Amino acid sequence: MPIEDFADFLAGRVPRGKIVELGIGFQFKVALKLKEMGYDVLAIDWNPASVEKARELGINAIRDDIFNPRPELYRDAKALYSVRPTPEIVQPILELGKKLGLPVYILPLSGDTMPGNLKLINHKGLAIYMAKTI
């Protein structure tokens, strides 16, 4: 169950266009695969080093604070997703999705607890959580 399977899962549910990864950190595999699949990927992180590394790899990346996001960055997005987000940013991610009216997909680190109102989907052994906010 490689992490890139998350990109295949997203491609099966999200129409091509702009898709936003929140809290990309230094895990670029999903964003790169989505980009290869024809998605307009926007990577968001608060860490300037992460944003710079994403840009070096050819990923459109912008620094933003998930606790005080700039809504204009997410205009025209089809969905939000996050790969192994730290527990403290899960709720702000879900709130942003709700505010924007976008579905949110989260691939947590195994063992992390997710809010009970999310739908759990098993995709090729990956535990993916979905919040349908529209």
Backbone as a printed PyTorch tensor [residue, N CA C, xyz], in Angstrom:
tensor([[[  0.8210,  -1.1960,   0.0000],
         [  0.0000,   0.0000,   0.0000],
         [  0.8610,   1.2550,   0.0000]],

        [[  1.4500,   1.5480,  -1.1250],
         [  2.2510,   2.7700,  -1.1920],
         [  1.3760,   4.0170,  -1.0460]],

        [[  1.9810,   5.0430,  -0.5080],
         [  1.2620,   6.2940,  -0.2590],
         [  0.7060,   6.9010,  -1.5550]],

        [[  1.3500,   6.5800,  -2.6770],
         [  0.8730,   7.1040,  -3.9630],
         [ -0.5160,   6.5820,  -4.3150]],

        [[ -0.9440,   5.4690,  -3.6810],
         [ -2.2950,   4.9560,  -3.9040],
         [ -3.3450,   5.9910,  -3.4880]],

        [[ -2.9790,   6.8880,  -2.5880],
         [ -3.8970,   7.9610,  -2.1910],
         [ -4.2040,   8.8500,  -3.3990]],

        [[ -3.2150,   9.0880,  -4.2460],
         [ -3.4340,   9.8870,  -5.4600],
         [ -4.4170,   9.1810,  -6.3880]],

        [[ -4.2820,   7.8650,  -6.5340],
         [ -5.2270,   7.1010,  -7.3620],
         [ -6.6430,   7.2100,  -6.7970]],

        [[ -6.7610,   7.1160,  -5.4800],
         [ -8.0600,   7.2550,  -4.8180],
         [ -8.6700,   8.6200,  -5.1340]],

        [[ -7.8750,   9.6780,  -4.9660],
         [ -8.3750,  11.0320,  -5.2220],
         [ -8.7900,  11.1920,  -6.6850]],

        [[ -7.9940,  10.6530,  -7.5940],
         [ -8.3090,  10.7680,  -9.0240],
         [ -9.6260,  10.0750,  -9.3650]],

        [[ -9.9910,   9.0650,  -8.6040],
         [-11.2550,   8.3740,  -8.8280],
         [-12.4610,   9.1130,  -8.2930]],

        [[-12.2280,  10.1650,  -7.4930],
         [-13.3300,  10.8850,  -6.8540],
         [-13.3940,  12.3730,  -7.1760]],

        [[-12.2700,  12.9380,  -7.5490],
         [-12.1970,  14.3910,  -7.7440],
         [-11.9760,  14.6740,  -9.2310]],

        [[-12.8600,  15.4900,  -9.8430],
         [-12.6400,  15.8300, -11.2540],
         [-11.3270,  16.5810, -11.4430]],

        [[-10.7140,  16.4010, -12.6010],
         [ -9.4650,  17.1050, -12.8690],
         [ -9.6850,  18.6070, -12.7620]],

        [[ -8.6590,  19.2810, -12.3380],
         [ -8.6930,  20.7200, -12.1020],
         [ -7.7970,  21.0070, -10.9150]],

        [[ -8.1290,  22.0280, -10.1870],
         [ -7.3120,  22.4420,  -9.0420],
         [ -7.6570,  21.5940,  -7.8150]],

        [[ -6.6250,  21.0540,  -7.2140],
         [ -6.7550,  20.2980,  -5.9660],
         [ -5.6720,  20.8110,  -5.0220]],

        [[ -6.0010,  20.9410,  -3.7370],
         [ -5.0890,  21.5820,  -2.7830],
         [ -4.6540,  20.5990,  -1.7060]],

        [[ -3.3330,  20.4640,  -1.5520],
         [ -2.7960,  19.6800,  -0.4410],
         [ -2.4520,  20.6330,   0.6930]],

        [[ -3.0280,  20.3750,   1.8500],
         [ -2.8090,  21.2040,   3.0280],
         [ -1.7800,  20.5540,   3.9380]],

        [[ -0.7730,  21.3240,   4.3290],
         [  0.2730,  20.8250,   5.2120],
         [  1.1620,  19.8150,   4.5130]],

        [[  1.6710,  20.1680,   3.3450],
         [  2.4620,  19.2060,   2.5600],
         [  3.7430,  18.7820,   3.2670]],

        [[  4.3140,  19.6380,   4.0890],
         [  5.5510,  19.2770,   4.7760],
         [  6.6200,  18.8970,   3.7700]],

        [[  7.2340,  17.7300,   3.9630],
         [  8.2660,  17.2630,   3.0480],
         [  7.8800,  15.9140,   2.4340]],

        [[  6.5760,  15.6690,   2.3510],
         [  6.0370,  14.4470,   1.7480],
         [  5.4010,  14.8370,   0.4180]],

        [[  6.1190,  14.6820,  -0.6730],
         [  5.6920,  15.2150,  -1.9660],
         [  5.1290,  14.1750,  -2.9340]],

        [[  5.1600,  12.8970,  -2.5680],
         [  4.8080,  11.8310,  -3.5020],
         [  3.3860,  11.9510,  -4.0500]],

        [[  2.4220,  12.2430,  -3.2030],
         [  1.0230,  12.3130,  -3.6580],
         [  0.8340,  13.5010,  -4.5940]],

        [[  1.3620,  14.6470,  -4.2270],
         [  1.2290,  15.8380,  -5.0740],
         [  1.8870,  15.6180,  -6.4350]],

        [[  3.0610,  15.0080,  -6.4400],
         [  3.7490,  14.7600,  -7.7030],
         [  2.9720,  13.7880,  -8.5910]],

        [[  2.4010,  12.7590,  -7.9890],
         [  1.6240,  11.8050,  -8.7880],
         [  0.3650,  12.4690,  -9.3330]],

        [[ -0.3220,  13.2650,  -8.5180],
         [ -1.5100,  13.9740,  -9.0020],
         [ -1.1500,  14.9160, -10.1470]],

        [[ -0.0160,  15.5640, -10.0160],
         [  0.4360,  16.4580, -11.0780],
         [  0.6700,  15.6690, -12.3680]],

        [[  1.3060,  14.5080, -12.2550],
         [  1.5180,  13.6390, -13.4140],
         [  0.1950,  13.2190, -14.0480]],

        [[ -0.8450,  13.1010, -13.2250],
         [ -2.1630,  12.6680, -13.6910],
         [ -2.9710,  13.8200, -14.2940]],

        [[ -2.3750,  15.0060, -14.3400],
         [ -3.0440,  16.1280, -14.9800],
         [ -3.7640,  17.0940, -14.0570]],

        [[ -3.5850,  16.9490, -12.7540],
         [ -4.2140,  17.8750, -11.8110],
         [ -3.3760,  19.1400, -11.6500]],

        [[ -4.0490,  20.2260, -11.3730],
         [ -3.4070,  21.4870, -11.0170],
         [ -3.2670,  21.4760,  -9.4980]],

        [[ -2.1370,  21.0090,  -9.0040],
         [ -1.9230,  20.8380,  -7.5670],
         [ -1.3790,  22.1290,  -6.9700]],

        [[ -1.9980,  22.5480,  -5.8780],
         [ -1.4950,  23.6620,  -5.0790],
         [ -1.1400,  23.0950,  -3.7140]],

        [[  0.1160,  23.2060,  -3.3150],
         [  0.5730,  22.7380,  -2.0090],
         [  0.6450,  23.9290,  -1.0590]],

        [[  0.1150,  23.7230,   0.1310],
         [  0.0950,  24.7670,   1.1560],
         [  0.8650,  24.2730,   2.3810]],

        [[  1.6990,  25.1300,   2.9210],
         [  2.3560,  24.8350,   4.1900],
         [  2.7760,  26.1570,   4.8240]],

        [[  2.9530,  26.1640,   6.1250],
         [  3.4020,  27.3700,   6.8330],
         [  4.9180,  27.4810,   6.8180]],

        [[  5.6000,  26.3480,   6.5540],
         [  7.0510,  26.2930,   6.6220],
         [  7.6640,  26.7380,   5.2870]],

        [[  8.4040,  27.8490,   5.2790],
         [  8.9880,  28.3270,   4.0300],
         [  9.9300,  27.3180,   3.3680]],

        [[ 10.6440,  26.5090,   4.1550],
         [ 11.5480,  25.5120,   3.5810],
         [ 10.7660,  24.4350,   2.8310]],

        [[  9.6200,  24.0490,   3.3580],
         [  8.7640,  23.0640,   2.6980],
         [  8.2300,  23.6190,   1.3800]],

        [[  7.7610,  24.8530,   1.4150],
         [  7.2350,  25.5040,   0.2140],
         [  8.3280,  25.6030,  -0.8520]],

        [[  9.5120,  25.9860,  -0.4500],
         [ 10.6280,  26.1180,  -1.3920],
         [ 10.9970,  24.7670,  -2.0060]],

        [[ 11.0540,  23.7130,  -1.1880],
         [ 11.3910,  22.3880,  -1.7040],
         [ 10.3210,  21.9060,  -2.6810]],

        [[  9.0550,  22.1380,  -2.3710],
         [  7.9650,  21.7590,  -3.2790],
         [  8.1340,  22.4740,  -4.6180]],

        [[  8.4470,  23.7500,  -4.5670],
         [  8.6510,  24.5200,  -5.8030],
         [  9.8280,  23.9720,  -6.6130]],

        [[ 10.9080,  23.5890,  -5.9220],
         [ 12.0680,  23.0060,  -6.6140],
         [ 11.6810,  21.7390,  -7.3630]],

        [[ 10.6950,  21.0200,  -6.8380],
         [ 10.2340,  19.7800,  -7.4600],
         [  9.1650,  20.0320,  -8.5340]],

        [[  8.8320,  21.3020,  -8.7760],
         [  7.8620,  21.6340,  -9.8100],
         [  6.4270,  21.6910,  -9.3390]],

        [[  6.2160,  21.7000,  -8.0300],
         [  4.8660,  21.7870,  -7.4660],
         [  4.5650,  23.2490,  -7.1590]],

        [[  3.4100,  23.7200,  -7.5830],
         [  2.9620,  25.0580,  -7.2270],
         [  2.7140,  25.0780,  -5.7180]],

        [[  3.4620,  25.8700,  -4.9690],
         [  3.3700,  25.8680,  -3.5120],
         [  3.3350,  27.2960,  -2.9840]],

        [[  2.5290,  27.4760,  -1.9510],
         [  2.3530,  28.7980,  -1.3350],
         [  2.3400,  28.6280,   0.1820]],

        [[  2.8950,  29.5970,   0.8530],
         [  2.8800,  29.6160,   2.3230],
         [  1.5510,  30.2070,   2.7810]],

        [[  0.8670,  29.4860,   3.6730],
         [ -0.3800,  29.9720,   4.2680],
         [ -0.5070,  29.3500,   5.6530]],

        [[ -1.2880,  29.9970,   6.4850],
         [ -1.5190,  29.5440,   7.8540],
         [ -2.9070,  28.9360,   7.9270]],

        [[ -3.0100,  27.6310,   8.1290],
         [ -4.2900,  26.9410,   8.1620],
         [ -5.1810,  27.4540,   9.2940]],

        [[ -4.5810,  28.0650,  10.3080],
         [ -5.3710,  28.6160,  11.4150],
         [ -5.9730,  29.9760,  11.0600]],

        [[ -5.4430,  30.5970,  10.0250],
         [ -5.9530,  31.8810,   9.5390],
         [ -5.7520,  31.9250,   8.0170]],

        [[ -6.4570,  31.0290,   7.3030],
         [ -6.1990,  30.8880,   5.8690],
         [ -6.6970,  32.0680,   5.0440]],

        [[ -6.0500,  32.2460,   3.9000],
         [ -6.4730,  33.2650,   2.9430],
         [ -7.3720,  32.5800,   1.9050]],

        [[ -8.6790,  32.7640,   2.0100],
         [ -9.6340,  32.0330,   1.1580],
         [ -9.3860,  32.1900,  -0.3390]],

        [[ -8.8290,  33.3020,  -0.7600],
         [ -8.6100,  33.5270,  -2.1930],
         [ -7.6310,  32.5050,  -2.7990]],

        [[ -6.7680,  31.9150,  -1.9730],
         [ -5.8220,  30.9190,  -2.4820],
         [ -6.5320,  29.6550,  -2.9590]],

        [[ -7.7000,  29.4010,  -2.4130],
         [ -8.3970,  28.1430,  -2.6520],
         [ -9.4910,  28.2740,  -3.7140]],

        [[ -9.6060,  29.4520,  -4.3060],
         [-10.6210,  29.6970,  -5.3260],
         [-10.4910,  28.6850,  -6.4540]],

        [[-11.6160,  28.1600,  -6.8950],
         [-11.7100,  27.2020,  -8.0050],
         [-11.1910,  25.8010,  -7.6730]],

        [[-10.8540,  25.5230,  -6.4330],
         [-10.4180,  24.1740,  -6.0690],
         [-11.5970,  23.2090,  -6.1200]],

        [[-11.3000,  21.9770,  -6.4910],
         [-12.3230,  20.9220,  -6.5410],
         [-12.3760,  20.1530,  -5.2240]],

        [[-11.2670,  20.1170,  -4.4890],
         [-11.1970,  19.3840,  -3.2260],
         [ -9.9420,  19.7860,  -2.4670]],

        [[ -9.9530,  19.4790,  -1.1680],
         [ -8.8000,  19.6530,  -0.2910],
         [ -8.3790,  18.2720,   0.1960]],

        [[ -7.0810,  18.0840,   0.3730],
         [ -6.6200,  16.8240,   0.9590],
         [ -5.3860,  17.0860,   1.8020]],

        [[ -5.1190,  16.1200,   2.6770],
         [ -3.9370,  16.2240,   3.5260],
         [ -3.3690,  14.8280,   3.7600]],

        [[ -2.0530,  14.7320,   3.7230],
         [ -1.3450,  13.4810,   3.9360],
         [ -0.6530,  13.5550,   5.2920]],

        [[ -1.0750,  12.6960,   6.1850],
         [ -0.4750,  12.5970,   7.5200],
         [ -0.3770,  13.9520,   8.2310]],

        [[ -1.5090,  14.6710,   8.3300],
         [ -1.4600,  15.9630,   9.0210],
         [ -1.2130,  15.7780,  10.5130]],

        [[ -0.5720,  16.7490,  11.1120],
         [ -0.4230,  16.7070,  12.5680],
         [ -1.8180,  16.8840,  13.1720]],

        [[ -2.0820,  16.2400,  14.3130],
         [ -3.4320,  16.2710,  14.8800],
         [ -4.0050,  17.6740,  15.0880]],

        [[ -3.1550,  18.6400,  15.4060],
         [ -3.6820,  19.9840,  15.6850],
         [ -4.2010,  20.7050,  14.4490]],

        [[ -3.8450,  20.2580,  13.2360],
         [ -4.3560,  20.9570,  12.0480],
         [ -5.5570,  20.2630,  11.4020]],

        [[ -5.9490,  19.0950,  11.9230],
         [ -7.0880,  18.3850,  11.3260],
         [ -8.3610,  19.2240,  11.3970]],

        [[ -8.6950,  19.7480,  12.5610],
         [ -9.9350,  20.5260,  12.6990],
         [ -9.9110,  21.7850,  11.8220]],

        [[ -8.8280,  22.5620,  11.7880],
         [ -8.7980,  23.7080,  10.8750],
         [ -8.9390,  23.3100,   9.4020]],

        [[ -8.4060,  22.1580,   9.0150],
         [ -8.5720,  21.6760,   7.6440],
         [-10.0510,  21.4260,   7.3650]],

        [[-10.7160,  20.7430,   8.2920],
         [-12.1370,  20.4410,   8.1190],
         [-12.9760,  21.7210,   8.0930]],

        [[-12.6260,  22.6660,   8.9390],
         [-13.3510,  23.9410,   8.9610],
         [-13.1700,  24.7050,   7.6510]],

        [[-11.9730,  24.6720,   7.0770],
         [-11.7330,  25.3400,   5.8100],
         [-12.5750,  24.6890,   4.7090]],

        [[-12.6000,  23.3670,   4.6900],
         [-13.4200,  22.6650,   3.7010],
         [-14.8790,  23.0390,   3.8190]],

        [[-15.3660,  23.1200,   5.0400],
         [-16.7700,  23.4900,   5.2600],
         [-17.0300,  24.9150,   4.7880]],

        [[-16.1340,  25.8250,   5.1420],
         [-16.2830,  27.2280,   4.7540],
         [-16.2920,  27.3880,   3.2370]],

        [[-15.4430,  26.5950,   2.5510],
         [-15.3320,  26.6970,   1.0990],
         [-16.3500,  25.8270,   0.3640]],

        [[-17.0220,  24.9380,   1.0910],
         [-17.9690,  24.0300,   0.4640],
         [-17.2950,  22.9630,  -0.3700]],

        [[-16.1240,  22.4870,   0.0870],
         [-15.3440,  21.5070,  -0.6600],
         [-15.2150,  20.1920,   0.1140]],

        [[-15.1680,  19.0750,  -0.5980],
         [-14.8840,  17.8230,   0.0870],
         [-13.4360,  17.8160,   0.5840]],

        [[-13.2320,  17.1430,   1.7010],
         [-11.9110,  17.0490,   2.3110],
         [-11.5560,  15.5730,   2.4790]],

        [[-10.3540,  15.2210,   2.0880],
         [ -9.8540,  13.8460,   2.2110],
         [ -8.5790,  13.8760,   3.0410]],

        [[ -8.5230,  12.9990,   4.0540],
         [ -7.3680,  12.9670,   4.9430],
         [ -6.8240,  11.5400,   5.0190]],

        [[ -5.5350,  11.4250,   4.7770],
         [ -4.8190,  10.1680,   4.9780],
         [ -3.9830,  10.3640,   6.2370]],

        [[ -4.4760,   9.8740,   7.3860],
         [ -3.7460,  10.1270,   8.6330],
         [ -2.5590,   9.1880,   8.8070]],

        [[ -1.7030,   9.5680,   9.7150],
         [ -0.6380,   8.6790,  10.1670],
         [ -1.3260,   7.5540,  10.9280]],

        [[ -0.9120,   6.3320,  10.7250],
         [ -1.6120,   5.2340,  11.3980],
         [ -1.5240,   5.4440,  12.9070]],

        [[ -2.6450,   5.2540,  13.5470],
         [ -2.7190,   5.4680,  14.9880],
         [ -3.2930,   6.8190,  15.3780]],

        [[ -3.2950,   7.7920,  14.4550],
         [ -3.8990,   9.0860,  14.7570],
         [ -5.4220,   8.9390,  14.8030]],

        [[ -6.0350,   9.6040,  15.7420],
         [ -7.4820,   9.5750,  15.8860],
         [ -8.0970,  10.6840,  15.0480]],

        [[ -9.1390,  10.3300,  14.3000],
         [ -9.8490,  11.3030,  13.4670],
         [-11.2110,  11.5910,  14.0880]],

        [[-11.7660,  12.7700,  13.8230],
         [-13.0980,  13.0910,  14.3390],
         [-14.1270,  12.0430,  13.8910]],

        [[-15.1040,  11.7900,  14.7560],
         [-16.0910,  10.7420,  14.5060],
         [-17.0660,  11.0190,  13.3810]],

        [[-17.1690,  12.2600,  12.9330],
         [-18.1400,  12.5920,  11.8890],
         [-17.5980,  12.3800,  10.4780]],

        [[-16.4020,  11.8430,  10.3490],
         [-15.8090,  11.5940,   9.0420],
         [-16.1210,  10.1720,   8.5870]],

        [[-16.2290,  10.0050,   7.2950],
         [-16.4600,   8.6760,   6.7210],
         [-15.1150,   8.0050,   6.4830]],

        [[-14.9700,   6.7710,   6.9880],
         [-13.7430,   5.9990,   6.8070],
         [-13.8870,   5.1410,   5.5580]],

        [[-12.8970,   5.2350,   4.6760],
         [-12.8750,   4.4530,   3.4470],
         [-11.5520,   3.6980,   3.3950]],

        [[-11.6210,   2.3930,   3.1340],
         [-10.4170,   1.5870,   2.9750],
         [-10.1240,   1.5020,   1.4890]],

        [[ -8.9830,   2.0260,   1.0790],
         [ -8.5790,   1.9730,  -0.3290],
         [ -7.2230,   1.2880,  -0.4090]],

        [[ -7.2180,   0.0670,  -0.8850],
         [ -5.9710,  -0.7010,  -1.0380],
         [ -5.1640,  -0.7300,   0.2560]],

        [[ -5.8590,  -0.8480,   1.3760],
         [ -5.1930,  -0.9190,   2.6680],
         [ -4.9040,   0.4220,   3.3120]],

        [[ -5.2080,   1.5240,   2.6160],
         [ -5.0350,   2.8610,   3.2030],
         [ -6.3380,   3.2720,   3.8940]],

        [[ -6.2380,   3.7410,   5.1130],
         [ -7.4000,   4.2680,   5.8350],
         [ -7.5350,   5.7420,   5.4940]],

        [[ -8.5350,   6.0650,   4.6850],
         [ -8.7470,   7.4360,   4.2200],
         [-10.0420,   7.9520,   4.8360]],

        [[ -9.9810,   9.1600,   5.3430],
         [-11.1650,   9.7750,   5.9420],
         [-11.6680,  10.8810,   5.0350]],

        [[-12.9890,  10.9460,   4.9120],
         [-13.6010,  11.9120,   4.0140],
         [-14.6440,  12.7250,   4.7570]],

        [[-14.6240,  14.0390,   4.5110],
         [-15.6710,  14.9280,   5.0160],
         [-16.3220,  15.5340,   3.7820]],

        [[-17.5660,  15.2050,   3.5590],
         [-18.3190,  15.7750,   2.4330],
         [-18.9810,  17.0210,   2.9850]],

        [[-18.5160,  18.1710,   2.5680],
         [-18.9770,  19.4110,   3.1850],
         [-19.8940,  20.2260,   2.2730]],

        [[-20.2700,  19.6520,   1.1350],
         [-21.1680,  20.3900,   0.2470],
         [-22.5080,  19.7000,   0.1560]]])
